[in-house]
Amino acid sequence: MIAGIPPVVTVFADRLHELLGERLVGVYLGGSLVMGDFIEGSSDYDLLVVVSGDLSSADLSRLAALHDHLVDELPDAIRLEGDYVPREALRPVGTTRPVPFFRQGRLQPEPESMLSADNIANMRQDGISVVGPAPASVLPEVSAEQIREAVRQMLREISECPTEQRRQAKSSTLSAPAARSRRARRQRNRTACAGASCGSTQCCIRFFSGPTRCAAARR
């Protein structure tokens, strides 16, 4: 384990290792904590759990119990958010199929396709290995064009989003699609360069913010 990782994340990773053993490839921490805009007491802990092979129904039942016990035991556990991804299903643009995910600390009942190219790029470039090898040795490399397309797709989703769904996206109780939309927007705002042709890593980290918005990334 690496010093400085939030205690709840360390406990979570330790218990995953106890449950999954050698099938646990890695636990990676990304998002605001590694990008420098983490807000104590309100920001989520964005995680990616990579496993070897598909998780069985029995595995998922045990994982659901692990999440429930952790939320009951540690208040900060409600800020755990992430995905369980078989290594074989990882692709530069996300995953080959819907995968189990957890939100507000609890395993959700249905798998979703929650990851996209910018999420993979963010975790590969800036993620911290809590358990397992460095993320760059596990996660696929993502091209600039794949990141650009992910951002364009997100913008299309926002423009097509009904008013009611936008309202839900601001609430604390979100449907899975709304959760995906909010999570994707948050992560994409942090993605280094957003695949901009200008080649600058910093100019597009705040992709949606005023004077730092890079025209190259909007194409």
Summary of the structure (lengths in Angstrom):
residues: 219
radius of gyration: 16.8
end to end distance: 41.2
largest distance: 50.8
contacts: 695
relative contact order: 0.13
helix: 49%
strand: 16%
